[in-house]
């Protein structure tokens, strides 16, 4: 097994790849690391793949996967994690904004300090204010909601124990929340290191404003699945019960008012329709929880749990 696997998703980064590979090779040689570089070409439309093929001839450590089309960074990372063979997995972007000089210290923090994940923090950024302010807000909200206290959740430069990447799944646009996903998988020792942020040297950014729209939705999805993925009835049933109880109380009040105070026009009161609507919503939520519970219990992963250590236990054939 290599000391380090460096997983690098790329999309139309033909100009930066030779310089990045040379830089990584220099740092690895200086510290006598055994390593591999996994380039994941996410459906590039330029000559990135041809550049990677050329690099494979020059550097025996270079390995590569090429997607037929653009699937996104999460898909690229997930495939890279699948094939990584190093005891420590480093992820970094291909645009030269992440410095390979940070790798030795990240490696040390995993192997010596015992962290499961070490996330980079680009404290000083070379980005326009239109990007830095929303990013700070996003990091603040994410930290408060998830309980993972990181200043730069979406930094591409991260280090992982190999057990982490082999026990999580990254899909959709969930690469922004890998530390949160890892926490829910039981890897709770998450650290942070201030890293150098390089100004973009070639090309343009591949991320637009859409990430500030989809990001919060992805976070809510992770939080919900992490807490209630195996017990959906706990949330849907509780909400359904509250709505139904509220509607029942309203209906009981109006019924008593009609009998005691002879209010024959209660169906013309807005409160009547609010009560009926609350009971209908309550029943629907309860049924949704029941169906979710059935799906969860019939799923193939219903009894799959993260096991850290096993002692003196043998499985019979």
PyMOL commands that set and color helices and strands:
alter all, ss='L'
color gray80, all
select helices_A, chain A and resi 14-30+48-58+73-83+100-111+129-146+162-166+174-184+211-228+232-261+266-268+270-298
alter helices_A, ss='H'
color red, helices_A
select strands_A, chain A and resi 4-10+35-41+62-66+88-91+117-121+158-161+190-194
alter strands_A, ss='S'
color yellow, strands_A
deselect
rebuild
show_as cartoon
